[in-house]
Amino acid sequence: MKKILLIILLTTMAAGAANAQIGTGRYYVGGSFNYNYDSYGYTNTYNYTEGTTVYKNHGISTLQINPDFGMFLSKNWSIGIQPGYSRTAGTETSTYTALAGSGTTSYVYNHDYHTDAASFGIHFRYYCMLNDRIGIFPQFGVTTTNDVNNLKSGSLNLGGNPNIVFFATPKLAVNLGFGNLMYTHDYQTKANSFNVGLNTNIGFGVNYYWGKK
């Protein structure tokens, strides 16, 4: 799907000017929606002196909704906010097989689970239009994410990534983001991590622009 959208983006670059609506006094709204389902999941095996436990996490579904609202502060700079919601759900199965003479009993344990998280972010963009239809913008900002049922569990993320933007019409644009430069602080463990990559975190977004000229 991503390859198809990229081909469409590249093949329409030669089309006529769309007169992209960016600049002071203009706004945009958009966002992204992602859903993934993994029926197999993953399996781990643990061996003990009394027997063996096979742990399987399967039927994993992941839903992410991230609306995006922004406004231009100048000809090229914009500021935006991005609330978000995500849910991860699945089934955990533990199968314990006791060895003969161990004195333990074999069992199978199933547990359905789900984890809900809410996030809120503020980001900045700097638009550099190559022509009236195509441009690039780096986006950077800060986002906090927390477990809905345990607000102490979550993380603070600071960073950004480059994006390519294509205006299909003067008001409707598709952007392709790739790579990331990210610092993460875990609220619960107090652990810090830093990640840099150019071929990861590939995603698409759609934005609608409007406002005075």
C-alpha positions in Angstrom: 0.0 0.0 0.0 2.8 2.4 0.9 4.6 1.6 -2.4 1.4 2.3 -4.3 0.9 5.7 -2.6 4.6 6.6 -3.2 4.2 5.8 -6.9 1.1 8.0 -7.2 3.0 10.8 -5.5 6.0 10.5 -7.8 4.0 10.2 -11.0 1.9 13.3 -10.3 4.8 15.6 -9.6 4.7 16.8 -13.2 1.1 17.9 -13.0 0.1 21.6 -13.2 0.7 24.0 -10.3 -1.7 23.6 -7.3 -0.7 26.9 -5.6 -0.3 25.4 -2.2 -2.1 27.3 0.6 0.6 27.9 3.2 1.6 31.1 4.9 0.6 33.5 7.6 -3.1 33.4 8.5 -3.7 29.9 7.3 -4.5 26.7 9.1 -4.5 22.9 8.6 -6.2 19.9 10.0 -5.4 16.3 9.3 -3.9 13.3 11.0 -3.4 9.6 10.6 -5.1 6.3 11.4 -3.4 3.0 11.7 -4.6 -0.6 12.4 -2.6 -3.7 12.5 -3.5 -7.3 13.4 -1.0 -10.2 14.0 -2.8 -13.5 14.4 0.4 -15.5 15.1 2.2 -13.1 17.5 5.2 -14.6 19.2 6.1 -17.6 21.3 8.7 -18.1 24.1 9.7 -21.4 25.7 11.0 -21.7 29.3 12.5 -24.9 30.6 12.5 -25.7 34.3 13.6 -28.8 36.3 9.9 -29.7 36.9 8.7 -29.1 33.4 8.3 -26.7 30.4 6.2 -23.6 29.9 5.3 -22.3 26.4 4.2 -18.7 26.5 2.4 -17.4 23.5 1.1 -13.9 22.8 -1.3 -14.0 19.8 -4.2 -12.3 18.2 -2.5 -9.0 18.7 -4.3 -5.9 17.4 -3.0 -2.4 17.4 -5.1 0.7 16.8 -3.7 4.2 16.6 -5.6 7.5 16.0 -3.7 10.8 15.8 -5.7 13.9 14.6 -3.6 17.0 13.9 -4.4 20.7 14.1 -2.1 23.6 13.2 -1.7 27.2 12.2 1.0 29.2 10.4 3.0 31.7 12.4 4.8 33.1 9.3 5.3 32.3 5.6 7.1 29.1 6.4 6.7 28.3 10.1 3.7 26.5 11.6 2.8 25.2 15.0 0.4 22.3 15.7 -1.1 20.1 18.4 -1.7 16.4 18.1 -3.8 14.5 20.6 -3.7 10.7 20.2 -5.2 7.4 21.3 -4.0 3.9 20.9 -5.1 0.4 22.0 -3.2 -2.8 22.0 -5.1 -6.0 22.7 -4.4 -9.7 22.4 -4.5 -13.1 24.1 -1.8 -14.6 26.4 -1.6 -18.4 26.6 0.7 -20.2 29.0 0.9 -24.0 28.6 2.8 -25.8 31.3 3.8 -29.4 30.7 5.0 -31.2 33.8 7.7 -33.8 33.7 6.8 -37.3 34.9 7.6 -37.7 38.6 8.0 -33.9 39.2 5.1 -33.7 41.5 3.6 -30.8 39.6 0.5 -30.6 37.4 0.2 -29.6 33.8 -2.1 -26.7 32.9 -3.2 -24.2 30.3 -3.9 -20.6 31.2 -5.5 -18.1 28.8 -5.8 -14.3 29.5 -7.3 -11.7 27.2 -5.8 -8.2 27.7 -5.9 -4.7 26.4 -3.8 -1.6 27.0 -5.1 1.9 26.3 -2.8 4.9 26.0 -3.5 8.6 25.5 -1.0 11.1 24.1 -0.6 14.9 23.5 2.0 16.5 21.4 3.1 20.0 20.2 5.1 20.2 17.1 6.7 22.8 14.8 7.2 22.6 11.0 9.3 24.6 8.6 7.9 24.5 5.0 10.3 24.7 2.1 8.3 24.6 -1.1 10.3 23.5 -4.2 7.4 24.6 -6.4 3.7 25.3 -6.0 2.9 21.7 -5.5 5.8 19.9 -3.8 7.9 20.7 -0.8 9.7 19.4 2.2 9.3 20.2 5.9 11.2 19.0 9.0 8.8 18.4 11.9 10.0 18.4 15.5 8.4 18.7 18.9 7.5 17.1 22.2 4.9 14.4 23.0 3.8 12.8 26.3 2.2 9.4 26.3 0.5 7.8 29.3 -1.3 4.5 30.1 -5.0 5.4 30.7 -5.2 3.1 33.6 -1.9 4.0 35.2 -0.8 7.5 34.5 2.6 6.9 36.1 3.4 4.5 33.2 4.3 6.3 30.0 7.1 8.3 28.3 8.2 11.7 27.2 9.5 12.0 23.6 11.4 14.8 22.1 12.6 14.8 18.5 11.4 15.0 14.9 11.8 13.8 11.3 11.8 15.0 7.7 8.7 15.0 5.5 7.9 15.3 1.8 4.6 17.1 1.1 2.6 17.0 -2.1 -0.4 19.3 -2.8 -2.9 17.3 -4.9 -5.2 20.4 -4.8 -4.5 23.9 -3.4 -6.0 22.8 -0.1 -5.5 19.0 0.2 -2.0 17.6 0.7 -0.4 14.2 1.3 2.8 14.0 3.3 5.4 11.2 3.6 7.5 11.1 6.7 10.5 8.9 7.2 13.3 8.4 9.8 13.5 9.9 13.2 15.7 11.6 15.7 14.2 10.8 19.1 15.0 11.1 22.8 12.7 9.1 25.1 12.3 9.3 28.9 10.4 6.5 30.6 8.3 7.9 33.5 8.2 4.6 35.4 11.7 3.3 35.1 13.4 6.7 34.7 15.4 5.2 31.8 16.5 7.4 28.9 17.1 6.3 25.3 18.2 8.0 22.1 17.5 6.8 18.6 18.5 8.0 15.1 17.4 6.4 11.9 16.6 7.4 8.3 14.9 4.2 7.0 12.5 3.6 9.9 9.2 5.1 11.1 7.8 5.5 7.6 4.3 6.9 7.6 1.7 8.8 5.6 -0.6 11.7 6.6 -3.3 13.8 4.9 -3.8 17.5 5.7 -6.5 20.0 4.7 -5.3 23.7 4.5 -7.5 26.8 4.6 -7.5 30.5 5.6 -7.0 33.9 4.2 -4.6 34.6 1.4 
